[in-house]
Amino acid sequence: MINKESLTHHISQQFNAELEEVRSHLLAMGGLVEKQVNDAVTALIEADSGLAQQVREVDEQINQMERNIDEECLRILARRQPAASDLRLIISISKSVIDLERIGDESTKIARRAIQLCEEGESPRGYVEVRHIGDQVRNMVRDALDAFARFDADLALAVAQYDKTIDREYKTALRELVTYMMEDPRSISRVLSVIWVLRSLERIGDHARNISELVIYLVRGTDVRHMGLKRMKAEVEGTAGDEAEFANVPGKPDDK
């Protein structure tokens, strides 16, 4: 069980500053990745090859941010030898940057498909589904990052639960688009590009869920990966009173 002292008893104020700095760098990377998702979907729907190219160019910046945050985490582990909740924070950050980098990769794939469709001509079907699912997964990424910023296990649980909705809608869209291709073989190449975009969006939802599971691990101290949603919910709700223990975590905003 974590207690308030374990969260605030650090070697120095410099340690507090280091923890807050690496956490802020994670959230900055997350903000850039969220924008990348939005721009990739917009580029596809609006047939904007210039915007799509910008998304591709941002990918290297995201990769560099991942490397920098990894180095920060390693330095803290080597110098401070954190324990308890501090160690969980560093572990959660180091794992979350992997998912953020992969969300960036999926956004870059969408941007490549957008450029391809600009050259080949628009797909006759699938843009409504891309817009709808794209908006939802972008919200999942935003909420997962908000949960991390606020140490909010309940919001993280909501993100994990919503991933099931994305999976259902992706499968429904996939069936409809496959049926359309069978009816009009001339459209196969362009509709396939849209299907790959939807696949990337579904994977972005998976990565947002991974981040939300790390938030629950950080706040509750329980590894909820590979748990069913029912067990995950029980873990979150069964220890709801422990949220107050995170009141003085470095960088945590005061509740209003």
SERO-4910 file (N, C-alpha, C, O; in steps of 0.05 Angstrom, whole numbers):
BEGIN
 pado doro    nc1    nc2    nc3   cac1   cac2   cac3    cc1    cc2    cc3    oc1    oc2    oc3
  Met    A     17    -24      0      0      0      0     18     25      0     37     26     15
  Ile    A     11     44    -17     26     69    -18     16     88      3     -8     87      9
  Asn    A     33    104     14     23    125     32     34    152     24     51    154      6
  Lys    A     24    172     36     31    199     28     60    204     31     72    218     14
  Glu    A     72    193     52    101    198     57    118    187     34    138    199     26
  Ser    A    110    164     24    126    151      2    126    167    -23    143    164    -40
  Leu    A    106    185    -26    104    201    -50    118    228    -48    125    240    -68
  Thr    A    124    236    -23    135    263    -20    162    263     -7    176    284     -6
  His    A    171    240      4    197    239     17    219    233     -3    226    210     -7
  His    A    229    254    -16    250    250    -36    277    260    -25    278    274     -4
  Ile    A    298    252    -38    325    259    -30    328    289    -29    341    300    -11
  Ser    A    317    303    -49    320    332    -51    297    343    -68    283    329    -81
  Gln    A    295    370    -66    276    384    -84    284    380   -113    267    381   -131
  Gln    A    310    376   -118    319    371   -146    306    345   -157    300    344   -180
  Phe    A    303    325   -140    290    301   -148    261    306   -156    252    297   -177
  Asn    A    247    322   -140    220    330   -148    219    344   -175    202    338   -192
  Ala    A    239    362   -179    240    376   -205    245    357   -228    234    361   -250
  Glu    A    262    337   -224    269    318   -245    244    302   -252    239    297   -276
  Leu    A    229    293   -232    205    278   -237    185    294   -253    172    284   -272
  Glu    A    181    319   -245    162    336   -258    171    343   -287    154    344   -305
  Glu    A    196    346   -291    206    353   -317    202    330   -337    192    334   -359
  Val    A    208    305   -329    205    283   -347    175    278   -352    168    269   -374
  Arg    A    158    282   -332    130    279   -336    119    300   -356    102    294   -373
  Ser    A    129    325   -353    120    346   -371    129    341   -400    116    348   -419
  His    A    153    328   -403    163    322   -429    145    300   -442    140    301   -466
  Leu    A    136    281   -426    118    261   -436     92    274   -446     83    267   -468
  Leu    A     81    292   -431     56    304   -438     59    322   -463     41    324   -479
  Ala    A     83    335   -465     88    351   -489     89    333   -514     79    340   -535
  Met    A    102    310   -511    103    291   -533     75    282   -540     68    279   -564
  Gly    A     59    277   -519     32    268   -524     15    289   -539     -1    282   -557
  Gly    A     19    314   -532      5    335   -546     12    336   -576     -5    340   -593
  Leu    A     38    332   -582     46    332   -610     35    308   -625     27    310   -648
  Val    A     34    285   -611     24    261   -624     -6    264   -629    -17    256   -650
  Glu    A    -21    275   -610    -49    280   -613    -55    297   -638    -73    292   -653
  Lys    A    -39    318   -641    -42    336   -664    -35    321   -690    -48    325   -711
  Gln    A    -16    303   -689     -8    287   -712    -31    270   -721    -36    267   -745
  Val    A    -45    257   -702    -69    241   -709    -90    258   -723   -100    251   -743
  Asn    A    -96    281   -711   -116    299   -722   -108    308   -750   -125    308   -768
  Asp    A    -83    316   -754    -75    326   -780    -75    304   -801    -81    309   -824
  Ala    A    -68    280   -793    -67    258   -812    -96    252   -823   -100    248   -847
  Val    A   -115    251   -804   -143    246   -812   -153    269   -829   -167    264   -849
  Thr    A   -147    293   -821   -156    317   -837   -144    316   -865   -158    322   -884
  Ala    A   -119    309   -867   -105    308   -893   -119    288   -911   -122    293   -935
  Leu    A   -127    266   -900   -140    245   -916   -167    255   -926   -174    254   -950
  Ile    A   -184    265   -907   -211    273   -914   -212    297   -933   -229    298   -951
  Glu    A   -193    315   -929   -193    340   -946   -174    337   -970   -170    357   -984
  Ala    A   -163    314   -974   -144    309   -996   -122    330   -997   -116    342  -1018
  Asp    A   -110    335   -974    -90    356   -970    -63    342   -968    -54    334   -947
  Ser    A    -49    339   -991    -23    325   -991     -2    341   -977     17    329   -966
  Gly    A     -4    368   -977     15    384   -962     14    379   -932     35    376   -919
  Leu    A    -10    378   -921    -13    372   -893     -4    344   -886      9    339   -866
  Ala    A     -9    325   -904      0    297   -901     30    296   -899     41    281   -883
  Gln    A     43    312   -916     72    312   -916     83    324   -890    104    315   -880
  Gln    A     69    344   -879     77    355   -853     76    334   -831     93    333   -814
  Val    A     55    317   -832     52    296   -812     76    277   -814     87    269   -793
  Arg    A     84    270   -838    107    252   -842    133    265   -831    150    251   -820
  Glu    A    136    291   -835    160    304   -826    162    306   -796    184    307   -785
  Val    A    139    307   -782    139    309   -753    148    283   -740    156    283   -717
  Asp    A    147    261   -755    152    235   -743    180    233   -731    184    221   -710
  Glu    A    200    245   -744    228    244   -734    230    260   -708    245    253   -690
  Gln    A    215    282   -706    215    298   -681    204    281   -658    214    282   -636
  Ile    A    183    266   -664    171    248   -643    191    226   -635    193    220   -612
  Asn    A    204    215   -655    224    195   -649    246    206   -631    255    192   -612
  Gln    A    255    231   -636    276    243   -620    266    248   -591    281    245   -572
  Met    A    240    256   -589    229    261   -562    229    235   -546    234    235   -522
  Glu    A    222    213   -560    222    187   -546    250    180   -536    253    171   -513
  Arg    A    270    184   -553    298    179   -544    306    196   -520    318    187   -502
  Asn    A    299    222   -521    306    240   -500    293    232   -473    306    232   -452
  Ile    A    267    225   -475    253    217   -450    265    191   -439    267    188   -415
  Asp    A    271    173   -457    284    148   -448    310    154   -432    315    142   -411
  Glu    A    326    172   -443    351    179   -430    346    192   -403    360    187   -383
  Glu    A    326    209   -401    319    222   -375    311    201   -355    319    202   -332
  Cys    A    295    181   -363    286    160   -345    310    144   -335    311    137   -311
  Leu    A    328    137   -353    351    122   -345    369    137   -326    379    125   -307
  Arg    A    372    163   -330    388    179   -312    376    179   -284    390    177   -264
  Ile    A    349    182   -283    336    183   -257    339    156   -243    344    155   -219
  Leu    A    335    134   -258    338    108   -246    367    104   -235    370     93   -213
  Ala    A    387    113   -250    415    109   -242    422    126   -218    436    117   -200
  Arg    A    414    151   -219    422    170   -198    405    169   -173    416    170   -150
  Arg    A    379    165   -176    361    168   -153    352    141   -142    343    140   -119
  Gln    A    354    120   -158    344     94   -149    317     96   -136    313     89   -113
  Pro    A    297    106   -151    270    111   -140    257     85   -131    263     63   -141
  Ala    A    239     88   -112    224     65   -101    194     72   -101    186     95   -104
  Ala    A    178     51    -96    149     54    -93    137     70   -116    141     64   -139
  Ser    A    121     91   -109    106    106   -129    124    121   -148    117    124   -171
  Asp    A    148    130   -139    166    143   -157    176    124   -178    179    132   -202
  Leu    A    182    100   -170    191     80   -190    168     74   -210    173     71   -234
  Arg    A    144     72   -200    121     67   -218    117     89   -238    110     85   -261
  Leu    A    122    114   -228    120    137   -246    140    135   -269    133    139   -292
  Ile    A    165    129   -263    185    126   -283    179    103   -302    182    106   -326
  Ile    A    171     81   -291    164     58   -308    141     65   -327    141     58   -350
  Ser    A    120     78   -316     97     85   -332    104    105   -354     94    102   -376
  Ile    A    122    123   -348    130    142   -369    146    128   -390    141    132   -414
  Ser    A    165    111   -382    182     98   -402    166     79   -420    173     76   -443
  Lys    A    145     67   -410    128     50   -426    108     67   -443    102     59   -466
  Ser    A     98     89   -432     79    105   -447     91    118   -472     78    121   -492
  Val    A    117    125   -470    130    138   -493    131    118   -517    131    127   -540
  Ile    A    133     93   -511    133     73   -532    106     73   -547    106     73   -571
  Asp    A     84     74   -531     58     75   -544     54    101   -559     42    101   -581
  Leu    A     64    123   -548     61    148   -562     76    148   -589     67    158   -609
  Glu    A    100    137   -588    116    135   -613    102    118   -634    103    124   -658
  Arg    A     89     97   -625     75     79   -644     50     93   -654     42     88   -677
  Ile    A     37    109   -638     14    125   -648     24    144   -670     11    147   -690
  Gly    A     48    155   -666     60    172   -686     65    157   -712     61    167   -734
  Asp    A     75    132   -709     79    115   -733     54    110   -748     53    111   -772
  Glu    A     32    104   -733      6     98   -747     -4    124   -761    -16    122   -782
  Ser    A      0    147   -748     -8    172   -761      8    176   -787     -4    186   -807
  Thr    A     33    169   -787     49    172   -811     39    153   -833     40    161   -856
  Lys    A     31    129   -825     19    111   -845     -6    123   -857    -10    121   -882
  Ile    A    -23    135   -841    -47    148   -851    -39    170   -870    -52    173   -892
  Ala    A    -19    186   -863    -10    207   -881     -1    197   -908     -6    209   -929
  Arg    A     13    174   -908     23    162   -933     -1    154   -950     -1    158   -974
  Arg    A    -22    142   -937    -46    135   -952    -60    159   -963    -71    158   -985
  Ala    A    -60    181   -948    -72    206   -957    -59    216   -982    -72    224  -1001
  Ile    A    -32    215   -983    -17    224  -1007    -23    205  -1030    -27    215  -1053
  Gln    A    -25    179  -1025    -31    160  -1046    -58    165  -1058    -61    164  -1082
  Leu    A    -78    171  -1041   -105    176  -1051   -107    203  -1066   -123    206  -1084
  Cys    A    -90    222  -1058    -89    247  -1073    -80    242  -1101    -89    255  -1120
  Glu    A    -62    223  -1104    -50    217  -1131    -69    199  -1147    -71    203  -1171
  Glu    A    -82    180  -1134    -98    160  -1149   -127    170  -1153   -141    161  -1171
  Gly    A   -136    188  -1135   -164    196  -1136   -177    186  -1110   -170    166  -1099
  Glu    A   -198    201  -1101   -211    194  -1076   -225    167  -1077   -234    158  -1098
  Ser    A   -226    154  -1054   -241    129  -1052   -271    136  -1053   -279    157  -1042
  Pro    A   -287    119  -1065   -316    124  -1067   -330    120  -1040   -353    129  -1036
  Arg    A   -317    106  -1022   -330    101   -996   -309    101   -974   -285     98   -978
  Gly    A   -319    105   -949   -302    102   -925   -295    127   -910   -285    126   -888
  Tyr    A   -299    151   -922   -290    175   -909   -307    182   -885   -297    193   -865
  Val    A   -333    176   -886   -350    181   -862   -339    164   -838   -338    174   -816
  Glu    A   -333    139   -844   -323    122   -823   -296    131   -812   -290    130   -788
  Val    A   -279    141   -830   -252    151   -822   -256    175   -804   -242    178   -783
  Arg    A   -273    193   -812   -278    217   -795   -289    210   -768   -279    220   -747
  His    A   -308    192   -767   -321    184   -742   -302    170   -723   -299    178   -700
  Ile    A   -289    149   -733   -270    134   -716   -246    151   -710   -235    148   -688
  Gly    A   -237    167   -729   -214    185   -724   -219    204   -701   -202    208   -683
  Asp    A   -243    216   -700   -250    234   -678   -250    219   -651   -241    230   -631
  Gln    A   -260    195   -652   -262    180   -627   -235    171   -616   -229    173   -592
  Val    A   -217    162   -633   -191    153   -624   -174    178   -615   -158    176   -597
  Arg    A   -178    200   -629   -164    224   -620   -172    232   -592   -156    240   -575
  Asn    A   -198    230   -587   -208    235   -560   -197    215   -539   -192    223   -516
  Met    A   -194    190   -547   -182    170   -530   -154    178   -522   -146    176   -499
  Val    A   -138    186   -542   -110    195   -537   -110    218   -518    -95    219   -498
  Arg    A   -127    238   -523   -129    262   -506   -136    255   -478   -124    264   -459
  Asp    A   -156    238   -475   -165    230   -448   -145    213   -433   -141    216   -409
  Ala    A   -131    196   -447   -109    180   -435    -87    199   -424    -77    195   -402
  Leu    A    -80    219   -439    -60    238   -431    -70    255   -407    -56    261   -389
  Asp    A    -96    263   -409   -108    278   -386   -108    262   -361   -102    272   -339
  Ala    A   -114    236   -364   -113    218   -340    -85    216   -329    -82    216   -304
  Phe    A    -65    216   -346    -38    215   -336    -31    241   -322    -18    241   -301
  Ala    A    -39    264   -334    -33    290   -322    -46    293   -295    -34    306   -277
  Arg    A    -70    282   -291    -85    286   -266    -84    262   -247    -96    262   -226
  Phe    A    -70    241   -255    -69    216   -239    -98    206   -235   -106    200   -212
  Asp    A   -113    205   -256   -142    200   -255   -148    171   -264   -150    166   -288
  Ala    A   -150    152   -246   -154    124   -253   -182    120   -265   -186    103   -282
  Asp    A   -202    136   -256   -229    132   -267   -230    140   -296   -243    126   -312
  Leu    A   -217    162   -303   -217    170   -332   -201    150   -348   -208    144   -371
  Ala    A   -179    140   -337   -164    119   -351   -181     94   -356   -179     82   -377
  Leu    A   -197     87   -336   -215     64   -340   -235     69   -362   -240     51   -378
  Ala    A   -245     93   -364   -264    100   -385   -251     97   -412   -264     88   -431
  Val    A   -226    105   -415   -212    102   -440   -209     73   -448   -215     65   -470
  Ala    A   -201     57   -428   -198     28   -433   -225     15   -442   -226     -1   -460
  Gln    A   -246     24   -429   -273     13   -436   -281     21   -464   -294      6   -478
  Tyr    A   -274     46   -472   -283     56   -498   -269     41   -521   -279     42   -543
  Asp    A   -247     29   -515   -232     15   -536   -250     -7   -548   -247    -13   -572
  Lys    A   -267    -19   -533   -286    -39   -543   -304    -28   -564   -311    -41   -584
  Thr    A   -313     -3   -559   -331     10   -579   -316     14   -605   -327     10   -627
  Ile    A   -291     23   -604   -275     27   -628   -272      0   -643   -274      0   -668
  Asp    A   -267    -21   -629   -263    -47   -641   -289    -55   -656   -287    -65   -679
  Arg    A   -312    -51   -644   -337    -58   -657   -342    -41   -682   -350    -52   -703
  Glu    A   -337    -16   -680   -343      2   -703   -323     -3   -725   -330     -1   -749
  Tyr    A   -298    -10   -718   -279    -17   -739   -288    -42   -754   -287    -43   -779
  Lys    A   -297    -63   -740   -306    -87   -753   -330    -83   -770   -333    -94   -792
  Thr    A   -348    -66   -761   -372    -59   -777   -365    -45   -803   -374    -52   -824
  Ala    A   -347    -25   -800   -338    -10   -824   -323    -29   -843   -327    -26   -868
  Leu    A   -307    -47   -832   -292    -65   -849   -311    -83   -866   -307    -87   -890
  Arg    A   -332    -94   -853   -351   -110   -867   -365    -95   -890   -368   -105   -912
  Glu    A   -372    -71   -884   -386    -55   -904   -368    -48   -928   -377    -49   -951
  Leu    A   -343    -42   -923   -325    -35   -944   -317    -59   -961   -314    -57   -985
  Val    A   -314    -82   -948   -308   -107   -963   -332   -113   -981   -328   -121  -1004
  Thr    A   -356   -110   -972   -380   -116   -988   -380    -97  -1012   -386   -105  -1034
  Tyr    A   -373    -71  -1007   -373    -52  -1029   -353    -59  -1050   -358    -57  -1074
  Met    A   -329    -68  -1042   -308    -76  -1061   -318   -100  -1078   -311   -101  -1102
  Met    A   -332   -118  -1066   -342   -141  -1081   -362   -133  -1102   -364   -145  -1123
  Glu    A   -378   -112  -1096   -398   -102  -1114   -386    -85  -1136   -396    -84  -1158
  Asp    A   -363    -72  -1131   -350    -54  -1150   -320    -59  -1150   -306    -44  -1136
  Pro    A   -311    -79  -1164   -282    -86  -1164   -264    -63  -1173   -240    -63  -1166
  Arg    A   -275    -44  -1188   -258    -22  -1198   -248     -4  -1175   -228     10  -1177
  Ser    A   -262     -6  -1152   -255     11  -1129   -236     -2  -1110   -228     10  -1090
  Ile    A   -228    -26  -1115   -213    -42  -1095   -188    -28  -1084   -185    -26  -1060
  Ser    A   -171    -18  -1102   -146     -6  -1093   -151     18  -1075   -138     20  -1054
  Arg    A   -169     36  -1082   -174     60  -1066   -188     53  -1040   -182     65  -1019
  Val    A   -207     35  -1040   -222     27  -1016   -203     12   -997   -205     15   -973
  Leu    A   -185     -3  -1008   -165    -17   -991   -148      3   -976   -140     -2   -953
  Ser    A   -141     25   -989   -126     46   -975   -141     56   -951   -129     61   -930
  Val    A   -167     60   -954   -183     70   -932   -185     48   -910   -185     55   -886
  Ile    A   -186     23   -918   -187      2   -898   -161      2   -881   -162     -2   -857
  Trp    A   -138      6   -894   -113      7   -880   -112     31   -861   -101     30   -839
  Val    A   -125     53   -869   -127     77   -851   -143     70   -827   -135     76   -804
  Leu    A   -166     56   -831   -183     48   -808   -168     29   -790   -171     30   -765
  Arg    A   -152     12   -802   -136     -6   -786   -116      9   -768   -112      3   -745
  Ser    A   -103     30   -780    -85     46   -764    -99     60   -741    -89     62   -719
  Leu    A   -124     70   -747   -139     84   -726   -146     64   -703   -146     71   -680
  Glu    A   -154     40   -711   -160     20   -690   -136     14   -673   -138     10   -649
  Arg    A   -112     13   -685    -88      9   -670    -81     32   -651    -72     29   -629
  Ile    A    -87     57   -661    -83     80   -644   -100     78   -619    -92     85   -597
  Gly    A   -125     68   -622   -142     63   -599   -130     43   -580   -132     46   -555
  Asp    A   -118     22   -591   -104      2   -574    -82     15   -557    -78      9   -534
  His    A    -66     32   -570    -44     45   -556    -54     64   -535    -42     67   -514
  Ala    A    -76     78   -540    -88     96   -520    -97     79   -496    -94     88   -473
  Arg    A   -108     56   -502   -116     38   -479    -91     30   -463    -92     29   -439
  Asn    A    -69     23   -477    -45     16   -463    -36     38   -444    -28     32   -421
  Ile    A    -37     63   -453    -29     85   -436    -48     87   -412    -39     92   -389
  Ser    A    -74     83   -416    -93     85   -394    -88     63   -374    -91     67   -350
  Glu    A    -80     39   -383    -74     17   -364    -49     24   -348    -48     17   -324
  Leu    A    -30     38   -359     -7     47   -344    -14     68   -323     -2     69   -302
  Val    A    -34     85   -330    -43    104   -310    -55     90   -286    -50     97   -263
  Ile    A    -71     69   -291    -83     54   -269    -61     40   -253    -62     40   -228
  Tyr    A    -41     30   -266    -18     18   -252     -4     39   -234      3     33   -211
  Leu    A      0     62   -245     13     84   -230     -3     92   -206      8     94   -184
  Val    A    -29     95   -209    -45    105   -187    -52     83   -167    -51     88   -143
  Arg    A    -59     60   -177    -68     38   -159    -47     19   -151    -50      4   -131
  Gly    A    -25     18   -166     -4     -1   -159    -10    -30   -168      3    -48   -160
  Thr    A    -29    -33   -186    -37    -59   -196    -33    -60   -226    -42    -42   -241
  Asp    A    -19    -81   -236    -15    -85   -264    -41    -96   -276    -48   -119   -271
  Val    A    -56    -80   -291    -82    -88   -302    -80    -97   -331   -101   -103   -343
  Arg    A    -56    -99   -342    -54   -109   -369    -64   -138   -371    -60   -154   -352
  His    A    -77   -143   -392    -88   -170   -398   -111   -178   -380   -121   -200   -380
  Met    A   -120   -159   -363   -144   -164   -347   -169   -158   -364   -168   -141   -382
  Gly    A   -191   -172   -359   -216   -164   -371   -225   -138   -360   -216   -129   -338
  Leu    A   -243   -124   -374   -253    -98   -365   -267   -100   -338   -266    -81   -322
  Lys    A   -280   -122   -333   -295   -125   -308   -275   -125   -284   -280   -112   -264
  Arg    A   -253   -141   -287   -233   -141   -266   -219   -114   -263   -213   -105   -241
  Met    A   -214   -102   -286   -201    -76   -285   -218    -56   -270   -207    -40   -254
  Lys    A   -244    -56   -276   -262    -38   -262   -262    -43   -232   -263    -24   -216
  Ala    A   -262    -68   -225   -261    -75   -196   -236    -65   -182   -237    -56   -160
  Glu    A   -213    -67   -197   -188    -57   -185   -190    -27   -181   -180    -16   -160
  Val    A   -202    -12   -200   -203     17   -197   -223     24   -175   -217     41   -158
  Glu    A   -247     13   -176   -268     21   -158   -264     10   -130   -273     22   -110
  Gly    A   -250    -12   -128   -246    -24   -102   -227     -9    -84   -227    -13    -60
  Thr    A   -211      9    -96   -192     25    -80   -195     54    -85   -176     70    -85
  Ala    A   -220     63    -89   -225     91    -96   -215    110    -75   -207    133    -81
  Gly    A   -216    102    -49   -208    120    -28   -178    126    -29   -170    146    -16
  Asp    A   -162    111    -43   -134    115    -44   -126    139    -62   -102    147    -61
  Glu    A   -144    150    -77   -137    171    -95   -126    195    -80   -109    210    -91
  Ala    A   -135    199    -56   -125    222    -40    -95    221    -35    -83    241    -30
  Glu    A    -84    196    -36    -55    193    -31    -38    207    -52    -15    213    -47
  Phe    A    -51    213    -75    -35    226    -96    -38    256    -96    -30    269   -115
  Ala    A    -49    267    -74    -54    296    -74    -28    312    -77    -29    334    -88
  Asn    A     -6    302    -67     19    318    -67     40    307    -85     64    312    -82
  Val    A     32    291   -105     52    282   -125     63    306   -140     47    324   -147
  Pro    A     89    308   -144    101    331   -158     87    336   -185     85    318   -201
  Gly    A     77    360   -189     65    368   -214     36    362   -216     23    369   -236
  Lys    A     24    348   -195     -4    342   -197    -20    368   -191    -16    380   -170
  Pro    A    -39    375   -210    -54    399   -204    -74    395   -182    -84    373   -178
  Asp    A    -79    416   -167    -98    414   -145   -126    410   -156   -133    421   -176
  Asp    A   -141    393   -142   -169    389   -151   -185    413   -144   -182    425   -123
  Lys    A   -203    420   -162   -220    444   -158   -248    435   -150   -266    452   -146
***
